[in-house]
Amino acid sequence: MKTTRRGRILVIDDEDSLVQAIKRYMQQDHEVDGTTSARQAIEMLARDRSYDVIVCDLMMPQVTGMDVYAAVMKFDPALAGKMIFVTGGAFTETARQFLDTLESGRHIEKPFDLKSLRALINDKIT
C-alpha cells in the first residue's frame, strides 16, 4: 500500500455539509481548509499557494468551479493543475466541454464515496 505524506487540502463547495464531511474525513491524514465561497477561495489561493490538492465543486451559484480554475490559472497555472472537481450531474454544455479538457482523475461525480475521494486525493499528493 502506498503511503502518502501529510498534505494541505482546500475544499470549495457551496454545500457546507459536504465541506464539513470532507474535512472531518480527511483531517486525520491531511491539513484541510474549507469554504463555501468561491470568491473567498480565489482570494485564499492568491495569498497562499501551498495547497497540494484543491477539491472544488464544479457548479456553484455566482462563481463556478470553472471560474475558480480560470482565476487560479491566471496567477498560478501549476496550482490550477492541482484541482479536483466534484460534479453533481447538473451540467451545462460549457461544463461538459470543460470536463472533457481535463485529464483522467481530475473529477468525481456526486454522490461519491469518501474512500474514493480519499484515494483520488492521496494519488495527487506526492
Order of alpha helices (4+ residues) and beta strands (2+ residues): beta-alpha-beta-alpha-beta-alpha-alpha-beta-alpha-beta-alpha
